[in-house]
């Protein structure tokens, strides 16, 4: 179907909705201007989707797959698994979100109950899509901000991060300390190896010099007896 035919069909469908009884009448359509194949293809796709939406047969667009292990690289796999387990435990509706009431129950279970306004503010602080509830990604943002020191000490989100079983800020510090200690140890081992290698090289040079000196002394002694 050409873009001009699609435009005419769409116009007739819209006219039929607004003016019943005109479904069989041809609606004049302004002749289409010359377009490139790419432009025509794009327009055809958009018109087809618009018709599908109007008919109620449009398929939802494919959403980008969220991978916590690539997006939240500052956390270990174990930490992310622990956060996922906690999220699913309090997602009582099993819809992939923690709503206001589920967050209320979570905070009560953690021993830090919040007011209704406090709960709304907690969600608002990380609610990137403004839907009034926490997705798993937004839940992880709480721990990212806690680990980065971006949450106020008295905030509900900090209480959630601190009272949960996942102390990411402490583990993060320990992880960093272990990393630097391991790196320092590796550098120490490397330095020791290089020092030993230098000593061996110096020893070989010393022995070679002694051999040369003994050979020179022997030649000198030999020349004395032969003269």
Order of alpha helices (4+ residues) and beta strands (2+ residues): alpha-alpha-alpha-alpha-beta-alpha-alpha-beta-alpha-alpha-alpha
